[in-house]
Amino acid sequence: MAERSNYGLGSIWVISFDPSVGTEIRKTRPGVIISGTVFNERRSKVTVLPFTSARFNDSRLSPAVVSVTASQENGLAADSLLVCIEPMNFDKAKLSKHLGHLELELLQQVQSVLKRYLTL
């Protein structure tokens, strides 16, 4: 298991999303942890959002998407999208490689979308 600090809010990991059912996100891909660091240190599970490199022109989803440019800080290999309305819980065992951390401004955008989506 990785260092405890690597499971903090905003940490980006390579995650196995399989097995999946129906229209759930599939395959192994990067994801960002959106659950709070204090909870993550005490629990065996974390809440994540998946990244996708797919581009789409669905105006209905655009308010729920945060565009992330690959950078040294976040460790992504390609520019990606976070669809912020697909949070999932996973055991830390499904997180295989720590890539980096989501930039603070982008994390704040993600949290804003989640607040609207969850009506918080």
N, CA, C and O atoms as a Tinker XYZ file with bonds, in Angstrom:
   480  protein
     1  N      0.839000   -1.182000    0.000000    73     2
     2  CA     0.000000    0.000000    0.000000    64     1     3
     3  C      0.883000    1.244000    0.000000    63     2     4     5
     4  O      1.970000    1.230000    0.577000    81     3
     5  N      0.437000    2.296000   -0.627000    73     3     6
     6  CA     1.207000    3.532000   -0.740000    64     5     7
     7  C      1.193000    4.299000    0.577000    63     6     8     9
     8  O      0.493000    3.937000    1.522000    81     7
     9  N      1.984000    5.365000    0.611000    73     7    10
    10  CA     1.981000    6.225000    1.786000    64     9    11
    11  C      0.572000    6.753000    2.040000    63    10    12    13
    12  O     -0.197000    7.000000    1.112000    81    11
    13  N      0.256000    6.919000    3.327000    73    11    14
    14  CA    -1.081000    7.409000    3.679000    64    13    15
    15  C     -1.392000    8.754000    3.043000    63    14    16    17
    16  O     -2.530000    9.008000    2.650000    81    15
    17  N     -0.385000    9.618000    2.939000    73    15    18
    18  CA    -0.624000   10.951000    2.384000    64    17    19
    19  C     -1.025000   10.900000    0.914000    63    18    20    21
    20  O     -1.652000   11.834000    0.414000    81    19
    21  N     -0.673000    9.824000    0.217000    73    19    22
    22  CA    -1.029000    9.702000   -1.189000    64    21    23
    23  C     -2.516000    9.443000   -1.401000    63    22    24    25
    24  O     -2.999000    9.526000   -2.530000    81    23
    25  N     -3.248000    9.131000   -0.339000    73    23    26
    26  CA    -4.689000    8.891000   -0.451000    64    25    27
    27  C     -5.492000   10.150000   -0.125000    63    26    28    29
    28  O     -6.688000   10.063000    0.154000    81    27
    29  N     -4.860000   11.298000   -0.157000    73    27    30
    30  CA    -5.524000   12.543000    0.186000    64    29    31
    31  C     -6.457000   13.049000   -0.904000    63    30    32    33
    32  O     -6.378000   12.633000   -2.060000    81    31
    33  N     -7.331000   13.946000   -0.511000    73    31    34
    34  CA    -8.227000   14.630000   -1.432000    64    33    35
    35  C     -7.408000   15.226000   -2.574000    63    34    36    37
    36  O     -6.438000   15.945000   -2.336000    81    35
    37  N     -7.795000   14.929000   -3.807000    73    35    38
    38  CA    -7.123000   15.471000   -4.976000    64    37    39
    39  C     -6.013000   14.603000   -5.532000    63    38    40    41
    40  O     -5.445000   14.923000   -6.576000    81    39
    41  N     -5.688000   13.499000   -4.849000    73    39    42
    42  CA    -4.649000   12.600000   -5.355000    64    41    43
    43  C     -5.151000   11.866000   -6.592000    63    42    44    45
    44  O     -6.310000   11.454000   -6.652000    81    43
    45  N     -4.283000   11.706000   -7.568000    73    43    46
    46  CA    -4.631000   11.026000   -8.814000    64    45    47
    47  C     -3.929000    9.673000   -8.848000    63    46    48    49
    48  O     -2.725000    9.569000   -8.614000    81    47
    49  N     -4.715000    8.639000   -9.148000    73    47    50
    50  CA    -4.238000    7.262000   -9.164000    64    49    51
    51  C     -4.658000    6.569000  -10.450000    63    50    52    53
    52  O     -5.619000    6.980000  -11.101000    81    51
    53  N     -3.935000    5.517000  -10.810000    73    51    54
    54  CA    -4.400000    4.577000  -11.825000    64    53    55
    55  C     -5.285000    3.589000  -11.070000    63    54    56    57
    56  O     -4.865000    3.005000  -10.071000    81    55
    57  N     -6.523000    3.405000  -11.561000    73    55    58
    58  CA    -7.528000    2.615000  -10.842000    64    57    59
    59  C     -8.141000    1.586000  -11.785000    63    58    60    61
    60  O     -8.403000    1.877000  -12.952000    81    59
    61  N     -8.366000    0.394000  -11.272000    73    59    62
    62  CA    -9.069000   -0.636000  -12.035000    64    61    63
    63  C    -10.566000   -0.465000  -11.801000    63    62    64    65
    64  O    -11.054000   -0.720000  -10.700000    81    63
    65  N    -11.295000   -0.037000  -12.825000    73    63    66
    66  CA   -12.736000    0.176000  -12.711000    64    65    67
    67  C    -13.527000   -1.082000  -13.036000    63    66    68    69
    68  O    -14.753000   -1.091000  -12.931000    81    67
    69  N    -12.831000   -2.144000  -13.430000    73    67    70
    70  CA   -13.507000   -3.415000  -13.707000    64    69    71
    71  C    -13.532000   -4.267000  -12.454000    63    70    72    73
    72  O    -12.613000   -4.159000  -11.642000    81    71
    73  N    -14.522000   -5.096000  -12.258000    73    71    74
    74  CA   -15.649000   -5.308000  -13.162000    64    73    75
    75  C    -16.655000   -4.158000  -13.058000    63    74    76    77
    76  O    -16.794000   -3.518000  -12.016000    81    75
    77  N    -17.334000   -3.926000  -14.144000    73    75    78
    78  CA   -18.364000   -2.897000  -14.179000    64    77    79
    79  C    -19.654000   -3.503000  -14.703000    63    78    80    81
    80  O    -19.664000   -4.590000  -15.281000    81    79
    81  N    -20.736000   -2.777000  -14.488000    73    79    82
    82  CA   -22.054000   -3.255000  -14.894000    64    81    83
    83  C    -22.717000   -2.178000  -15.746000    63    82    84    85
    84  O    -22.597000   -0.989000  -15.454000    81    83
    85  N    -23.406000   -2.590000  -16.786000    73    83    86
    86  CA   -24.172000   -1.651000  -17.610000    64    85    87
    87  C    -23.311000   -0.555000  -18.202000    63    86    88    89
    88  O    -22.336000   -0.828000  -18.901000    81    87
    89  N    -23.676000    0.691000  -17.920000    73    87    90
    90  CA   -22.983000    1.836000  -18.503000    64    89    91
    91  C    -21.904000    2.409000  -17.586000    63    90    92    93
    92  O    -21.395000    3.500000  -17.844000    81    91
    93  N    -21.548000    1.690000  -16.518000    73    91    94
    94  CA   -20.496000    2.177000  -15.626000    64    93    95
    95  C    -19.174000    2.299000  -16.375000    63    94    96    97
    96  O    -18.927000    1.598000  -17.357000    81    95
    97  N    -18.336000    3.200000  -15.888000    73    95    98
    98  CA   -16.988000    3.381000  -16.446000    64    97    99
    99  C    -16.252000    2.055000  -16.399000    63    98   100   101
   100  O    -16.338000    1.317000  -15.417000    81    99
   101  N    -15.533000    1.763000  -17.460000    73    99   102
   102  CA   -14.819000    0.482000  -17.573000    64   101   103
   103  C    -13.317000    0.695000  -17.659000    63   102   104   105
   104  O    -12.842000    1.819000  -17.823000    81   103
   105  N    -12.603000   -0.366000  -17.549000    73   103   106
   106  CA   -11.170000   -0.550000  -17.726000    64   105   107
   107  C    -10.337000    0.170000  -16.673000    63   106   108   109
   108  O    -10.864000    0.808000  -15.761000    81   107
   109  N     -9.039000    0.052000  -16.824000    73   107   110
   110  CA    -8.100000    0.707000  -15.911000    64   109   111
   111  C     -7.787000    2.078000  -16.484000    63   110   112   113
   112  O     -7.427000    2.213000  -17.654000    81   111
   113  N     -7.932000    3.093000  -15.641000    73   111   114
   114  CA    -7.752000    4.469000  -16.079000    64   113   115
   115  C     -7.426000    5.337000  -14.869000    63   114   116   117
   116  O     -7.595000    4.890000  -13.735000    81   115
   117  N     -6.965000    6.559000  -15.084000    73   115   118
   118  CA    -6.737000    7.453000  -13.947000    64   117   119
   119  C     -8.053000    7.889000  -13.312000    63   118   120   121
   120  O     -9.089000    7.960000  -13.973000    81   119
   121  N     -7.987000    8.174000  -12.030000    73   119   122
   122  CA    -9.113000    8.717000  -11.286000    64   121   123
   123  C     -8.583000    9.632000  -10.200000    63   122   124   125
   124  O     -7.436000    9.498000   -9.773000    81   123
   125  N     -9.406000   10.551000   -9.758000    73   123   126
   126  CA    -9.002000   11.482000   -8.705000    64   125   127
   127  C     -9.829000   11.205000   -7.449000    63   126   128   129
   128  O    -11.039000   10.996000   -7.528000    81   127
   129  N     -9.172000   11.206000   -6.306000    73   127   130
   130  CA    -9.862000   10.990000   -5.026000    64   129   131
   131  C    -10.595000   12.265000   -4.647000    63   130   132   133
   132  O    -10.009000   13.347000   -4.625000    81   131
   133  N    -11.893000   12.130000   -4.347000    73   131   134
   134  CA   -12.698000   13.294000   -3.960000    64   133   135
   135  C    -13.198000   13.206000   -2.531000    63   134   136   137
   136  O    -13.818000   14.149000   -2.039000    81   135
   137  N    -12.945000   12.100000   -1.857000    73   135   138
   138  CA   -13.325000   11.998000   -0.443000    64   137   139
   139  C    -12.249000   12.668000    0.407000    63   138   140   141
   140  O    -11.094000   12.780000   -0.006000    81   139
   141  N    -12.639000   13.105000    1.582000    73   139   142
   142  CA   -11.752000   13.862000    2.457000    64   141   143
   143  C    -10.575000   13.063000    2.993000    63   142   144   145
   144  O    -10.697000   11.876000    3.295000    81   143
   145  N     -9.444000   13.725000    3.106000    73   143   146
   146  CA    -8.200000   13.098000    3.550000    64   145   147
   147  C     -8.348000   12.413000    4.897000    63   146   148   149
   148  O     -7.856000   11.297000    5.070000    81   147
   149  N     -9.009000   13.045000    5.854000    73   147   150
   150  CA    -9.173000   12.458000    7.195000    64   149   151
   151  C     -9.917000   11.136000    7.111000    63   150   152   153
   152  O     -9.533000   10.167000    7.765000    81   151
   153  N    -10.973000   11.085000    6.316000    73   151   154
   154  CA   -11.717000    9.837000    6.128000    64   153   155
   155  C    -10.849000    8.797000    5.431000    63   154   156   157
   156  O    -10.853000    7.627000    5.813000    81   155
   157  N    -10.118000    9.212000    4.426000    73   155   158
   158  CA    -9.304000    8.289000    3.640000    64   157   159
   159  C     -8.214000    7.623000    4.477000    63   158   160   161
   160  O     -7.865000    6.469000    4.232000    81   159
   161  N     -7.683000    8.331000    5.448000    73   159   162
   162  CA    -6.640000    7.771000    6.307000    64   161   163
   163  C     -7.183000    6.669000    7.208000    63   162   164   165
   164  O     -6.441000    5.773000    7.610000    81   163
   165  N     -8.466000    6.729000    7.523000    73   163   166
   166  CA    -9.067000    5.794000    8.479000    64   165   167
   167  C     -9.841000    4.658000    7.825000    63   166   168   169
   168  O    -10.153000    3.663000    8.479000    81   167
   169  N    -10.150000    4.797000    6.557000    73   167   170
   170  CA   -10.986000    3.810000    5.873000    64   169   171
   171  C    -10.195000    3.037000    4.833000    63   170   172   173
   172  O     -9.145000    3.487000    4.375000    81   171
   173  N    -10.703000    1.880000    4.468000    73   171   174
   174  CA   -10.054000    1.090000    3.416000    64   173   175
   175  C    -10.579000    1.470000    2.037000    63   174   176   177
   176  O    -10.061000    1.000000    1.025000    81   175
   177  N    -11.609000    2.322000    1.991000    73   175   178
   178  CA   -12.201000    2.749000    0.717000    64   177   179
   179  C    -12.024000    4.248000    0.531000    63   178   180   181
   180  O    -11.898000    5.002000    1.496000    81   179
   181  N    -12.017000    4.663000   -0.735000    73   179   182
   182  CA   -11.996000    6.077000   -1.096000    64   181   183
   183  C    -13.057000    6.322000   -2.167000    63   182   184   185
   184  O    -13.481000    5.392000   -2.853000    81   183
   185  N    -13.479000    7.565000   -2.306000    73   183   186
   186  CA   -14.434000    7.948000   -3.343000    64   185   187
   187  C    -13.660000    8.658000   -4.444000    63   186   188   189
   188  O    -12.867000    9.561000   -4.177000    81   187
   189  N    -13.894000    8.244000   -5.673000    73   187   190
   190  CA   -13.121000    8.772000   -6.798000    64   189   191
   191  C    -14.031000    9.197000   -7.944000    63   190   192   193
   192  O    -15.194000    8.804000   -8.026000    81   191
   193  N    -13.462000   10.009000   -8.819000    73   191   194
   194  CA   -14.070000   10.338000  -10.106000    64   193   195
   195  C    -13.131000    9.842000  -11.190000    63   194   196   197
   196  O    -11.918000   10.014000  -11.075000    81   195
   197  N    -13.664000    9.230000  -12.242000    73   195   198
   198  CA   -12.816000    8.740000  -13.319000    64   197   199
   199  C    -12.467000    9.845000  -14.322000    63   198   200   201
   200  O    -13.253000   10.762000  -14.558000    81   199
   201  N    -11.284000    9.735000  -14.899000    73   199   202
   202  CA   -10.895000   10.579000  -16.023000    64   201   203
   203  C    -11.270000    9.868000  -17.308000    63   202   204   205
   204  O    -11.331000    8.639000  -17.357000    81   203
   205  N    -11.521000   10.644000  -18.344000    73   203   206
   206  CA   -11.694000   10.090000  -19.680000    64   205   207
   207  C    -10.934000   10.972000  -20.656000    63   206   208   209
   208  O    -10.871000   12.190000  -20.487000    81   207
   209  N    -10.363000   10.358000  -21.668000    73   207   210
   210  CA    -9.694000   11.137000  -22.711000    64   209   211
   211  C    -10.630000   11.361000  -23.892000    63   210   212   213
   212  O    -10.287000   12.069000  -24.839000    81   211
   213  N    -11.818000   10.754000  -23.832000    73   211   214
   214  CA   -12.802000   10.907000  -24.910000    64   213   215
   215  C    -13.314000   12.348000  -24.949000    63   214   216   217
   216  O    -13.559000   12.964000  -23.911000    81   215
   217  N    -13.466000   12.859000  -26.137000    73   215   218
   218  CA   -14.043000   14.193000  -26.332000    64   217   219
   219  C    -15.472000   14.010000  -26.807000    63   218   220   221
   220  O    -15.764000   13.108000  -27.593000    81   219
   221  N    -16.351000   14.859000  -26.335000    73   219   222
   222  CA   -17.742000   14.750000  -26.747000    64   221   223
   223  C    -18.338000   16.133000  -26.874000    63   222   224   225
   224  O    -17.832000   17.097000  -26.298000    81   223
   225  N    -19.400000   16.225000  -27.619000    73   223   226
   226  CA   -20.089000   17.493000  -27.849000    64   225   227
   227  C    -21.512000   17.427000  -27.312000    63   226   228   229
   228  O    -22.467000   17.756000  -28.016000    81   227
   229  N    -21.644000   17.010000  -26.087000    73   227   230
   230  CA   -22.963000   16.894000  -25.468000    64   229   231
   231  C    -23.155000   18.093000  -24.541000    63   230   232   233
   232  O    -22.617000   18.119000  -23.434000    81   231
   233  N    -23.912000   19.072000  -24.989000    73   231   234
   234  CA   -24.093000   20.294000  -24.206000    64   233   235
   235  C    -24.778000   20.034000  -22.870000    63   234   236   237
   236  O    -24.653000   20.831000  -21.941000    81   235
   237  N    -25.505000   18.915000  -22.770000    73   235   238
   238  CA   -26.159000   18.583000  -21.498000    64   237   239
   239  C    -25.136000   18.236000  -20.431000    63   238   240   241
   240  O    -25.376000   18.471000  -19.246000    81   239
   241  N    -23.996000   17.679000  -20.831000    73   239   242
   242  CA   -22.971000   17.279000  -19.868000    64   241   243
   243  C    -21.947000   18.369000  -19.583000    63   242   244   245
   244  O    -21.254000   18.291000  -18.569000    81   243
   245  N    -21.824000   19.370000  -20.429000    73   243   246
   246  CA   -20.759000   20.360000  -20.270000    64   245   247
   247  C    -20.731000   21.027000  -18.893000    63   246   248   249
   248  O    -19.636000   21.303000  -18.403000    81   247
   249  N    -21.859000   21.303000  -18.238000    73   247   250
   250  CA   -21.775000   21.885000  -16.893000    64   249   251
   251  C    -21.229000   20.907000  -15.847000    63   250   252   253
   252  O    -20.867000   21.320000  -14.745000    81   251
   253  N    -21.169000   19.623000  -16.182000    73   251   254
   254  CA   -20.721000   18.603000  -15.240000    64   253   255
   255  C    -19.296000   18.129000  -15.516000    63   254   256   257
   256  O    -18.823000   17.180000  -14.889000    81   255
   257  N    -18.611000   18.785000  -16.452000    73   255   258
   258  CA   -17.292000   18.337000  -16.879000    64   257   259
   259  C    -16.233000   19.374000  -16.524000    63   258   260   261
   260  O    -16.444000   20.577000  -16.681000    81   259
   261  N    -15.087000   18.884000  -16.041000    73   259   262
   262  CA   -13.932000   19.746000  -15.804000    64   261   263
   263  C    -12.811000   19.248000  -16.709000    63   262   264   265
   264  O    -12.437000   18.076000  -16.667000    81   263
   265  N    -12.285000   20.146000  -17.517000    73   263   266
   266  CA   -11.194000   19.819000  -18.430000    64   265   267
   267  C     -9.870000   19.937000  -17.680000    63   266   268   269
   268  O     -9.620000   20.930000  -16.996000    81   267
   269  N     -9.017000   18.905000  -17.815000    73   267   270
   270  CA    -7.745000   18.861000  -17.104000    64   269   271
   271  C     -6.615000   18.701000  -18.117000    63   270   272   273
   272  O     -6.565000   17.717000  -18.855000    81   271
   273  N     -5.727000   19.661000  -18.144000    73   271   274
   274  CA    -4.559000   19.610000  -19.016000    64   273   275
   275  C     -3.470000   18.797000  -18.321000    63   274   276   277
   276  O     -3.176000   19.025000  -17.147000    81   275
   277  N     -2.876000   17.859000  -19.037000    73   275   278
   278  CA    -1.796000   17.046000  -18.475000    64   277   279
   279  C     -0.660000   17.955000  -18.012000    63   278   280   281
   280  O     -0.280000   18.899000  -18.704000    81   279
   281  N     -0.124000   17.652000  -16.822000    73   279   282
   282  CA     0.967000   18.465000  -16.278000    64   281   283
   283  C      1.876000   17.589000  -15.430000    63   282   284   285
   284  O      1.544000   16.445000  -15.118000    81   283
   285  N      3.008000   18.132000  -15.069000    73   283   286
   286  CA     3.936000   17.407000  -14.203000    64   285   287
   287  C      3.297000   17.196000  -12.830000    63   286   288   289
   288  O      3.498000   16.150000  -12.213000    81   287
   289  N      2.532000   18.175000  -12.346000    73   287   290
   290  CA     1.908000   18.067000  -11.027000    64   289   291
   291  C      0.867000   16.952000  -10.966000    63   290   292   293
   292  O      0.820000   16.194000   -9.998000    81   291
   293  N      0.021000   16.852000  -12.016000    73   291   294
   294  CA    -1.039000   15.842000  -11.945000    64   293   295
   295  C     -0.608000   14.483000  -12.495000    63   294   296   297
   296  O     -1.270000   13.482000  -12.222000    81   295
   297  N      0.465000   14.421000  -13.250000    73   295   298
   298  CA     1.001000   13.149000  -13.715000    64   297   299
   299  C      0.228000   12.478000  -14.836000    63   298   300   301
   300  O      0.529000   11.340000  -15.196000    81   299
   301  N     -0.766000   13.163000  -15.395000    73   299   302
   302  CA    -1.537000   12.573000  -16.491000    64   301   303
   303  C     -0.708000   12.566000  -17.776000    63   302   304   305
   304  O      0.080000   13.479000  -18.021000    81   303
   305  N     -0.891000   11.537000  -18.582000    73   303   306
   306  CA    -0.158000   11.403000  -19.839000    64   305   307
   307  C     -0.831000   12.164000  -20.978000    63   306   308   309
   308  O     -0.193000   12.457000  -21.989000    81   307
   309  N     -2.122000   12.488000  -20.819000    73   307   310
   310  CA    -2.861000   13.166000  -21.880000    64   309   311
   311  C     -3.881000   14.118000  -21.266000    63   310   312   313
   312  O     -4.338000   13.911000  -20.141000    81   311
   313  N     -4.232000   15.154000  -22.008000    73   311   314
   314  CA    -5.314000   16.035000  -21.574000    64   313   315
   315  C     -6.566000   15.182000  -21.408000    63   314   316   317
   316  O     -6.836000   14.297000  -22.219000    81   315
   317  N     -7.328000   15.454000  -20.352000    73   315   318
   318  CA    -8.445000   14.576000  -20.003000    64   317   319
   319  C     -9.633000   15.379000  -19.506000    63   318   320   321
   320  O     -9.551000   16.586000  -19.282000    81   319
   321  N    -10.735000   14.670000  -19.341000    73   319   322
   322  CA   -11.947000   15.257000  -18.781000    64   321   323
   323  C    -12.337000   14.495000  -17.530000    63   322   324   325
   324  O    -12.185000   13.276000  -17.454000    81   323
   325  N    -12.841000   15.230000  -16.551000    73   323   326
   326  CA   -13.464000   14.621000  -15.378000    64   325   327
   327  C    -14.958000   14.852000  -15.492000    63   326   328   329
   328  O    -15.414000   15.995000  -15.502000    81   327
   329  N    -15.721000   13.775000  -15.577000    73   327   330
   330  CA   -17.181000   13.894000  -15.562000    64   329   331
   331  C    -17.565000   13.793000  -14.085000    63   330   332   333
   332  O    -17.550000   12.713000  -13.494000    81   331
   333  N    -17.905000   14.931000  -13.512000    73   331   334
   334  CA   -18.020000   15.051000  -12.056000    64   333   335
   335  C    -19.293000   14.466000  -11.464000    63   334   336   337
   336  O    -19.520000   14.567000  -10.258000    81   335
   337  N    -20.121000   13.859000  -12.296000    73   335   338
   338  CA   -21.371000   13.295000  -11.775000    64   337   339
   339  C    -21.329000   11.772000  -11.749000    63   338   340   341
   340  O    -22.370000   11.117000  -11.781000    81   339
   341  N    -20.109000   11.206000  -11.692000    73   339   342
   342  CA   -19.969000    9.754000  -11.641000    64   341   343
   343  C    -19.061000    9.310000  -10.491000    63   342   344   345
   344  O    -18.130000    8.535000  -10.714000    81   343
   345  N    -19.318000    9.793000   -9.247000    73   343   346
   346  CA   -18.467000    9.352000   -8.134000    64   345   347
   347  C    -18.670000    7.864000   -7.852000    63   346   348   349
   348  O    -19.778000    7.337000   -7.955000    81   347
   349  N    -17.560000    7.200000   -7.490000    73   347   350
   350  CA   -17.594000    5.766000   -7.196000    64   349   351
   351  C    -16.712000    5.499000   -5.980000    63   350   352   353
   352  O    -15.717000    6.190000   -5.765000    81   351
   353  N    -17.083000    4.495000   -5.187000    73   351   354
   354  CA   -16.279000    4.079000   -4.040000    64   353   355
   355  C    -15.497000    2.828000   -4.388000    63   354   356   357
   356  O    -16.036000    1.890000   -4.975000    81   355
   357  N    -14.216000    2.819000   -4.021000    73   355   358
   358  CA   -13.358000    1.664000   -4.287000    64   357   359
   359  C    -12.480000    1.367000   -3.089000    63   358   360   361
   360  O    -12.064000    2.269000   -2.361000    81   359
   361  N    -12.205000    0.081000   -2.898000    73   359   362
   362  CA   -11.192000   -0.325000   -1.939000    64   361   363
   363  C     -9.845000    0.177000   -2.452000    63   362   364   365
   364  O     -9.602000    0.187000   -3.658000    81   363
   365  N     -8.983000    0.586000   -1.549000    73   363   366
   366  CA    -7.670000    1.099000   -1.944000    64   365   367
   367  C     -6.859000    0.073000   -2.729000    63   366   368   369
   368  O     -5.933000    0.443000   -3.450000    81   367
   369  N     -7.192000   -1.208000   -2.600000    73   367   370
   370  CA    -6.477000   -2.256000   -3.336000    64   369   371
   371  C     -6.653000   -2.095000   -4.847000    63   370   372   373
   372  O     -5.836000   -2.607000   -5.613000    81   371
   373  N     -7.707000   -1.392000   -5.292000    73   371   374
   374  CA    -7.935000   -1.183000   -6.729000    64   373   375
   375  C     -7.116000   -0.011000   -7.282000    63   374   376   377
   376  O     -7.087000    0.219000   -8.491000    81   375
   377  N     -6.457000    0.722000   -6.391000    73   375   378
   378  CA    -5.612000    1.846000   -6.791000    64   377   379
   379  C     -4.188000    1.322000   -6.925000    63   378   380   381
   380  O     -3.568000    0.939000   -5.933000    81   379
   381  N     -3.667000    1.304000   -8.154000    73   379   382
   382  CA    -2.398000    0.621000   -8.380000    64   381   383
   383  C     -1.171000    1.527000   -8.460000    63   382   384   385
   384  O     -0.071000    1.093000   -8.119000    81   383
   385  N     -1.332000    2.773000   -8.900000    73   383   386
   386  CA    -0.165000    3.637000   -9.055000    64   385   387
   387  C     -0.547000    5.088000   -8.802000    63   386   388   389
   388  O     -1.484000    5.607000   -9.409000    81   387
   389  N      0.180000    5.737000   -7.905000    73   387   390
   390  CA    -0.049000    7.152000   -7.626000    64   389   391
   391  C      0.620000    7.983000   -8.713000    63   390   392   393
   392  O      1.816000    7.831000   -8.962000    81   391
   393  N     -0.151000    8.874000   -9.371000    73   391   394
   394  CA     0.379000    9.677000  -10.470000    64   393   395
   395  C      0.759000   11.094000  -10.060000    63   394   396   397
   396  O      1.768000   11.625000  -10.522000    81   395
   397  N     -0.047000   11.709000   -9.192000    73   395   398
   398  CA     0.195000   13.097000   -8.817000    64   397   399
   399  C     -1.006000   13.667000   -8.094000    63   398   400   401
   400  O     -1.775000   12.937000   -7.469000    81   399
   401  N     -1.163000   14.987000   -8.186000    73   399   402
   402  CA    -2.270000   15.675000   -7.510000    64   401   403
   403  C     -2.941000   16.651000   -8.469000    63   402   404   405
   404  O     -2.284000   17.316000   -9.270000    81   403
   405  N     -4.257000   16.718000   -8.368000    73   403   406
   406  CA    -5.033000   17.660000   -9.172000    64   405   407
   407  C     -4.745000   19.077000   -8.680000    63   406   408   409
   408  O     -4.717000   19.330000   -7.475000    81   407
   409  N     -4.537000   19.980000   -9.602000    73   407   410
   410  CA    -4.265000   21.365000   -9.257000    64   409   411
   411  C     -5.434000   21.943000   -8.461000    63   410   412   413
   412  O     -6.592000   21.620000   -8.724000    81   411
   413  N     -5.120000   22.809000   -7.478000    73   411   414
   414  CA    -6.115000   23.337000   -6.540000    64   413   415
   415  C     -7.298000   23.992000   -7.253000    63   414   416   417
   416  O     -8.447000   23.745000   -6.887000    81   415
   417  N     -7.036000   24.814000   -8.254000    73   415   418
   418  CA    -8.123000   25.493000   -8.975000    64   417   419
   419  C     -9.074000   24.478000   -9.614000    63   418   420   421
   420  O    -10.290000   24.663000   -9.586000    81   419
   421  N     -8.520000   23.405000  -10.189000    73   419   422
   422  CA    -9.357000   22.379000  -10.813000    64   421   423
   423  C    -10.124000   21.585000   -9.763000    63   422   424   425
   424  O    -11.284000   21.234000   -9.979000    81   423
   425  N     -9.494000   21.301000   -8.635000    73   423   426
   426  CA   -10.182000   20.608000   -7.546000    64   425   427
   427  C    -11.364000   21.436000   -7.053000    63   426   428   429
   428  O    -12.424000   20.887000   -6.754000    81   427
   429  N    -11.191000   22.732000   -6.968000    73   427   430
   430  CA   -12.291000   23.604000   -6.553000    64   429   431
   431  C    -13.423000   23.590000   -7.578000    63   430   432   433
   432  O    -14.594000   23.647000   -7.200000    81   431
   433  N    -13.095000   23.516000   -8.859000    73   431   434
   434  CA   -14.129000   23.411000   -9.895000    64   433   435
   435  C    -14.906000   22.105000   -9.738000    63   434   436   437
   436  O    -16.133000   22.086000   -9.835000    81   435
   437  N    -14.177000   21.012000   -9.493000    73   435   438
   438  CA   -14.812000   19.706000   -9.293000    64   437   439
   439  C    -15.757000   19.766000   -8.103000    63   438   440   441
   440  O    -16.891000   19.296000   -8.188000    81   439
   441  N    -15.303000   20.338000   -6.997000    73   439   442
   442  CA   -16.140000   20.428000   -5.798000    64   441   443
   443  C    -17.384000   21.271000   -6.044000    63   442   444   445
   444  O    -18.451000   20.970000   -5.508000    81   443
   445  N    -17.263000   22.310000   -6.838000    73   443   446
   446  CA   -18.409000   23.149000   -7.170000    64   445   447
   447  C    -19.449000   22.364000   -7.965000    63   446   448   449
   448  O    -20.645000   22.455000   -7.690000    81   447
   449  N    -18.993000   21.600000   -8.944000    73   447   450
   450  CA   -19.922000   20.767000   -9.735000    64   449   451
   451  C    -20.590000   19.741000   -8.829000    63   450   452   453
   452  O    -21.801000   19.532000   -8.913000    81   451
   453  N    -19.803000   19.098000   -7.957000    73   451   454
   454  CA   -20.378000   18.083000   -7.055000    64   453   455
   455  C    -21.417000   18.686000   -6.127000    63   454   456   457
   456  O    -22.439000   18.053000   -5.861000    81   455
   457  N    -21.185000   19.889000   -5.629000    73   455   458
   458  CA   -22.161000   20.550000   -4.752000    64   457   459
   459  C    -23.486000   20.771000   -5.483000    63   458   460   461
   460  O    -24.560000   20.548000   -4.925000    81   459
   461  N    -23.392000   21.215000   -6.748000    73   459   462
   462  CA   -24.613000   21.430000   -7.539000    64   461   463
   463  C    -25.305000   20.098000   -7.809000    63   462   464   465
   464  O    -26.523000   19.986000   -7.673000    81   463
   465  N    -24.526000   19.094000   -8.192000    73   463   466
   466  CA   -25.070000   17.789000   -8.550000    64   465   467
   467  C    -25.753000   17.125000   -7.352000    63   466   468   469
   468  O    -26.827000   16.540000   -7.489000    81   467
   469  N    -25.127000   17.218000   -6.182000    73   467   470
   470  CA   -25.670000   16.581000   -4.986000    64   469   471
   471  C    -26.617000   17.501000   -4.216000    63   470   472   473
   472  O    -27.135000   17.121000   -3.166000    81   471
   473  N    -26.842000   18.708000   -4.735000    73   471   474
   474  CA   -27.703000   19.709000   -4.119000    64   473   475
   475  C    -27.315000   19.941000   -2.657000    63   474   476   477
   476  O    -28.142000   19.851000   -1.750000    81   475
   477  N    -26.027000   20.244000   -2.461000    73   475   478
   478  CA   -25.509000   20.516000   -1.112000    64   477   479
   479  C    -25.441000   21.990000   -0.839000    63   478   480
   480  O    -25.029000   22.398000    0.247000    81   479
